[in-house]
Amino acid sequence: MGAPMRIVFMGTPEFSVPALDAVREAGHEIVAVYTRAARPAGRGMKARPCPVQVRAEALGLPVHTPGDFRSARTCDSFRAHHPDAAVVVAYGLILPEAILAGPRLGCLNIHASLLPRWRGAAPIHRAVMSGDKETGISIMVMDAGLDTGPVLLREAMPIRPDDTTGRLHDRLALLGARLVVEALDGIDGIEPAPQPQDGVSYARKVHKAEARIDWSRPADEIDRHIRGLSPFPGAWCKVHGERTKLLNSRLADGAGEPGAHLGGCRIACGTGAVEMTEVQRQGGRPVSGAEFLRGIHAPDRFE
């Protein structure tokens, strides 16, 4: 391990928490945690702090929740921490040049893809939905572009045939936590590598409007669609007119009119069939496909 550093940590969702813990446990001084402000959530619409804020406060770390970095005062406050480096993990705010240039060693970003593939907002979702065989983590020195900075470290991870975005998310979060500590510890001896010009792709944000299942598509595409959108926002179809999420699936034997129920948990697609293995009715909990069918009159088709 190198000498302990003064670190500003910047992150928001659950994906960021393992990295926060890992940097702290590695002996670095986390002088400030920046995260998104609490937002209304749940049925009561009460302000709910994000996972990073909850964890940081449990660790007794100072938390900052600026809405943006447009004001000189906010940027001056950031620089006043005199950080050696900033660790940025799914923070959710654009960082201007004044922030990127503030830490002595720059802002290190944990990105959940093998850059330059899947720059952008939803790299895990898009990797699963596109049928990629592997993904990984890139530790990047941030610049003014969208995930265009040079890469310090990267490590690949296979995408398993039964992976959902949720499962892959959890494994990548742990890998990112380990790699960012390695990057901090060896940063003086690592030469940042510019990203290649070939192979650039963009992982656009997932919108709820694209979540409805189109049963006319081939089975392999529908299977990836279901797994790639699980657990959020959840691919869905209608069963007896009720909006129903399919949270996991696998390819199955069979053929028929798209959307037709083929018996058991199998549903016909444009070509081939899928077997639903995890289902969630509106307002209900996730259950197996078999348990779901036991609780309803089995439909002739899924719409």
C-alpha positions in Angstrom: 0.0 0.0 0.0 1.1 3.5 -0.8 1.0 6.4 1.7 -2.5 7.2 3.0 -4.2 10.0 1.0 -6.8 12.6 1.6 -9.8 11.4 -0.4 -13.1 13.1 -1.4 -15.6 10.4 -2.1 -18.5 11.2 -4.5 -21.3 8.6 -5.0 -25.0 8.0 -4.6 -26.5 4.5 -5.1 -25.9 1.1 -3.5 -23.3 0.4 -6.2 -21.1 3.1 -4.6 -21.1 1.8 -1.0 -18.6 -1.1 -1.4 -16.1 1.4 -2.8 -16.6 3.8 0.1 -16.0 1.0 2.6 -13.0 -0.3 0.7 -11.2 3.1 0.4 -11.8 3.8 4.2 -10.6 0.3 5.2 -7.5 0.7 3.0 -6.4 3.4 5.4 -7.1 6.5 3.4 -8.6 9.5 5.0 -12.0 10.3 3.6 -12.2 14.1 4.3 -15.7 14.5 2.7 -18.4 12.6 1.1 -20.5 14.2 -1.7 -23.8 12.6 -2.6 -27.2 13.5 -4.0 -29.7 15.1 -1.6 -32.5 13.1 0.0 -35.5 12.7 -2.2 -39.2 11.9 -1.6 -39.8 8.2 -2.0 -42.3 5.5 -1.0 -46.0 5.8 -0.4 -45.6 8.6 2.1 -43.2 10.5 -0.2 -40.9 11.2 2.8 -37.4 12.4 2.0 -35.2 9.3 2.0 -31.4 9.6 2.0 -29.5 7.7 -0.6 -27.4 4.6 0.3 -24.1 6.5 0.3 -25.4 9.1 2.7 -26.7 6.5 5.1 -23.4 4.6 5.1 -21.3 7.8 5.4 -23.3 9.0 8.4 -23.0 5.6 10.0 -19.2 5.9 9.7 -19.2 9.5 11.1 -18.0 11.0 7.8 -19.0 14.6 6.8 -21.6 14.6 4.1 -22.2 17.3 1.5 -25.3 17.4 -0.8 -24.9 20.3 -3.3 -27.5 20.5 -6.1 -24.8 21.3 -8.6 -21.3 22.9 -8.9 -22.2 26.0 -10.8 -21.4 28.5 -8.0 -17.8 29.5 -7.1 -18.7 29.1 -3.5 -19.5 25.3 -4.0 -16.3 24.8 -5.9 -14.2 26.7 -3.4 -15.7 24.5 -0.6 -14.7 21.4 -2.5 -11.1 22.6 -3.0 -10.9 23.6 0.6 -10.7 19.9 1.5 -7.3 19.8 -0.2 -7.8 16.3 -1.5 -5.1 14.2 -3.0 -7.7 12.5 -5.2 -11.5 12.2 -5.6 -13.1 8.8 -6.0 -16.3 9.1 -8.1 -18.8 6.2 -8.4 -22.2 6.8 -10.0 -22.5 10.2 -8.4 -25.1 11.6 -10.7 -23.9 15.2 -11.2 -21.8 16.7 -13.9 -18.4 17.8 -12.6 -17.0 21.0 -14.1 -13.4 21.6 -14.9 -13.0 23.5 -11.6 -13.8 20.3 -9.7 -11.9 17.9 -12.1 -8.7 19.9 -11.7 -9.1 20.3 -7.9 -7.5 17.1 -6.5 -3.7 16.8 -6.9 -4.1 13.4 -8.6 -7.4 14.0 -10.3 -10.8 12.5 -10.1 -10.8 8.7 -10.4 -14.1 7.2 -11.7 -15.2 3.6 -11.3 -17.1 2.8 -14.5 -18.9 -0.5 -14.9 -17.7 -1.5 -18.4 -14.6 -2.1 -20.4 -14.2 1.3 -21.9 -14.6 2.6 -24.5 -17.6 0.1 -24.8 -20.7 1.3 -23.0 -19.8 4.9 -22.1 -22.8 6.6 -20.4 -25.6 6.1 -17.9 -26.6 2.4 -18.0 -23.6 0.2 -18.9 -24.7 -2.9 -17.0 -28.2 -2.9 -18.4 -27.0 -2.5 -22.0 -24.3 -5.1 -21.7 -26.9 -7.8 -20.6 -29.5 -6.6 -23.1 -27.1 -6.7 -26.0 -25.9 -10.2 -25.2 -22.3 -9.3 -24.4 -20.2 -12.2 -23.2 -18.2 -10.1 -20.8 -18.1 -6.7 -19.1 -15.9 -5.4 -16.3 -14.6 -2.4 -14.5 -12.5 0.5 -15.7 -10.8 2.9 -13.3 -10.6 6.1 -15.3 -9.1 9.5 -14.7 -12.0 11.8 -15.5 -11.9 14.6 -18.1 -14.5 16.9 -19.5 -15.9 14.3 -21.9 -18.5 11.6 -21.3 -16.4 8.7 -19.9 -13.6 9.6 -22.3 -10.7 9.9 -19.8 -7.6 7.7 -19.8 -7.8 4.4 -18.0 -5.6 3.4 -15.1 -6.8 -0.1 -14.5 -9.4 -2.5 -16.0 -10.5 -6.0 -15.3 -12.9 -8.2 -17.2 -15.8 -10.2 -15.8 -17.8 -12.8 -17.7 -21.6 -12.3 -18.1 -23.2 -15.6 -17.2 -26.2 -16.9 -19.2 -28.5 -16.5 -16.2 -27.2 -13.1 -15.1 -29.7 -10.3 -14.5 -28.5 -6.7 -14.3 -29.0 -7.0 -10.5 -26.7 -9.9 -10.0 -24.1 -8.5 -12.3 -24.4 -5.1 -10.5 -23.5 -6.7 -7.2 -20.4 -8.5 -8.5 -19.2 -5.4 -10.4 -19.6 -3.2 -7.3 -17.2 -5.4 -5.4 -14.7 -5.6 -8.2 -14.8 -1.8 -8.6 -14.1 -1.4 -4.9 -11.1 -3.6 -5.1 -9.7 -2.0 -8.3 -10.0 1.6 -7.1 -8.0 0.8 -4.0 -5.3 -0.9 -6.2 -5.3 2.3 -8.4 -4.9 4.6 -5.4 -2.2 2.5 -3.9 -0.2 2.3 -7.1 -1.1 5.5 -8.8 2.4 6.9 -8.9 3.6 3.9 -11.0 0.6 3.5 -13.3 0.6 5.3 -16.7 -2.9 6.2 -17.7 -3.7 4.7 -21.1 -5.8 6.7 -23.6 -9.0 4.9 -24.7 -8.9 3.5 -28.2 -10.8 5.2 -30.9 -12.4 1.9 -32.1 -15.1 0.1 -30.2 -16.9 3.2 -28.8 -20.5 2.6 -27.8 -23.0 4.5 -25.6 -25.2 3.1 -22.9 -28.2 5.4 -23.0 -30.4 5.7 -19.9 -33.0 3.0 -19.5 -36.5 4.5 -19.8 -39.6 2.8 -18.5 -41.2 3.2 -21.9 -38.9 0.5 -23.4 -39.8 -2.1 -20.7 -42.9 -3.6 -22.3 -42.1 -7.0 -23.8 -42.7 -7.4 -27.5 -43.5 -11.1 -27.9 -42.9 -10.9 -31.7 -39.1 -10.7 -31.1 -36.9 -13.8 -31.1 -36.6 -15.7 -27.8 -33.0 -14.9 -27.2 -33.7 -11.1 -27.5 -36.7 -11.4 -25.1 -34.7 -13.4 -22.6 -31.9 -10.7 -22.6 -34.5 -8.0 -22.4 -36.1 -9.6 -19.3 -32.8 -10.2 -17.5 -31.3 -6.9 -18.6 -34.2 -4.9 -17.0 -34.3 -6.9 -13.8 -34.8 -5.7 -11.1 -35.4 -2.2 -12.4 -37.4 -1.0 -14.1 -38.6 -4.6 -14.8 -39.7 -5.9 -18.2 -43.5 -6.3 -18.2 -46.5 -7.7 -20.1 -50.2 -7.9 -19.4 -51.8 -11.1 -17.9 -55.6 -11.0 -17.8 -55.2 -7.2 -18.3 -53.0 -6.8 -15.3 -49.5 -5.4 -15.7 -47.1 -8.1 -14.6 -43.3 -7.9 -14.4 -41.1 -10.8 -15.6 -37.9 -10.5 -13.5 -36.0 -13.6 -14.8 -36.2 -16.1 -17.6 -34.4 -18.7 -19.6 -34.6 -20.0 -23.1 -37.0 -23.0 -23.6 -38.2 -25.4 -26.2 -41.4 -24.7 -28.1 -43.0 -22.6 -30.7 -46.4 -20.9 -31.3 -48.1 -17.6 -31.9 -46.1 -14.8 -30.2 -47.3 -14.5 -26.6 -49.1 -17.8 -26.5 -48.9 -19.8 -23.3 -47.3 -23.1 -24.2 -47.9 -24.9 -21.0 -46.0 -24.8 -17.7 -44.0 -21.5 -17.6 -43.3 -21.4 -21.3 -44.3 -18.5 -23.5 -44.0 -18.5 -27.3 -41.9 -15.7 -28.9 -41.5 -14.6 -32.6 -39.1 -17.5 -32.9 -38.6 -20.0 -30.0 -39.8 -19.7 -26.5 -38.8 -18.5 -23.0 -39.6 -19.9 -19.6 -40.4 -17.3 -17.0 -38.6 -18.2 -13.7 -39.4 -15.1 -11.6 -42.6 -13.0 -11.8 -44.0 -10.1 -9.8 -47.7 -9.2 -9.9 -48.6 -5.5 -9.5 -48.3 -4.7 -5.8 -47.0 -8.2 -5.0 -43.7 -9.8 -4.2 -41.4 -11.7 -6.6 -42.3 -15.4 -6.9 -41.3 -18.3 -9.1 -43.1 -18.7 -12.4 -44.7 -21.9 -11.2 -46.0 -20.1 -8.0 -47.3 -17.3 -10.1 -49.4 -19.6 -12.3 -50.8 -21.5 -9.3 -52.2 -18.2 -8.0 -54.1 -17.3 -11.2 -56.2 -18.9 -13.9 -53.5 -19.8 -16.4 -53.8 -17.4 -19.4 -54.1 -18.5 -23.0 -51.6 -15.7 -23.9 -49.4 -13.1 -22.5 -50.0 -9.6 -24.0 
